[in-house]
Amino acid sequence: MAVEIPRSVRSLLHDCDPDRVTWDEHREFLIDRILSVGLWEPVLWLRRAAGDDMLRERIVATRGRRLSPRQI
């Protein structure tokens, strides 16, 4: 079953075509984008969609690049 990307997340995709972005194909991009922007609704959705373990793994893998200490 495909994961639906909500409007609050789609609004963060201003530099690409949100209709072409899917969770399955663009998971890392979405995680990076949502965490770097840090808006509450998208982060809540991301935690439900990915889970804290996946988010932790991504932050470790990227060494928190583009995230402030507060965002991490």
Secondary structure per residue as TSV (DSSP state, phi and psi in degrees):
chain	resnum	aa	ss	phi	psi
A	1	M	-	360.0	131.5
A	2	A	-	-73.6	142.4
A	3	V	-	-85.7	123.4
A	4	E	-	-80.3	131.1
A	5	I	-	-90.1	119.2
A	6	P	-	-72.7	164.0
A	7	R	H	-56.5	-38.9
A	8	S	H	-62.3	-31.0
A	9	V	H	-83.1	-42.5
A	10	R	H	-57.2	-32.9
A	11	S	T	-66.4	-18.0
A	12	L	T	-84.9	-4.6
A	13	L	-	-101.9	43.9
A	14	H	T	-67.5	-19.2
A	15	D	T	-100.9	9.6
A	16	C	S	-148.5	174.3
A	17	D	-	-85.1	106.3
A	18	P	G	-61.4	-22.4
A	19	D	G	-71.3	-18.0
A	20	R	G	-98.9	-7.2
A	21	V	-	-88.9	124.8
A	22	T	-	-123.6	153.5
A	23	W	H	-61.9	-45.7
A	24	D	H	-62.6	-40.1
A	25	E	H	-89.8	-25.3
A	26	H	H	-126.0	29.0
A	27	R	H	-54.8	-49.4
A	28	E	H	-64.4	-41.4
A	29	F	H	-60.0	-46.0
A	30	L	H	-64.4	-43.2
A	31	I	H	-59.6	-49.4
A	32	D	H	-60.2	-45.7
A	33	R	H	-63.6	-49.4
A	34	I	H	-64.4	-44.3
A	35	L	H	-66.1	-35.8
A	36	S	H	-72.3	-30.2
A	37	V	H	-82.0	-42.5
A	38	G	-	74.2	20.8
A	39	L	-	-74.0	144.6
A	40	W	H	-59.5	-54.2
A	41	E	H	-59.6	-48.6
A	42	P	H	-61.2	-37.3
A	43	V	H	-65.9	-41.3
A	44	L	H	-61.0	-44.3
A	45	W	H	-61.5	-44.2
A	46	L	H	-60.8	-42.3
A	47	R	H	-63.1	-36.2
A	48	R	H	-71.8	-41.8
A	49	A	H	-72.8	-41.1
A	50	A	H	-101.7	-35.0
A	51	G	-	86.9	152.0
A	52	D	H	-65.0	-33.9
A	53	D	H	-63.3	-43.5
A	54	M	H	-65.5	-39.6
A	55	L	H	-65.0	-43.4
A	56	R	H	-60.1	-45.4
A	57	E	H	-59.7	-41.1
A	58	R	H	-67.1	-42.2
A	59	I	H	-63.4	-42.4
A	60	V	H	-65.4	-44.9
A	61	A	H	-61.9	-35.9
A	62	T	T	-95.3	0.8
A	63	R	T	56.7	29.7
A	64	G	T	68.1	18.4
A	65	R	T	-51.3	136.3
A	66	R	T	70.6	8.0
A	67	L	-	-113.1	138.7
A	68	S	-	-77.3	162.3
A	69	P	T	-55.9	-36.3
A	70	R	T	-64.9	-41.8
A	71	Q	T	-66.0	-36.5
A	72	I	-	-67.1	360.0
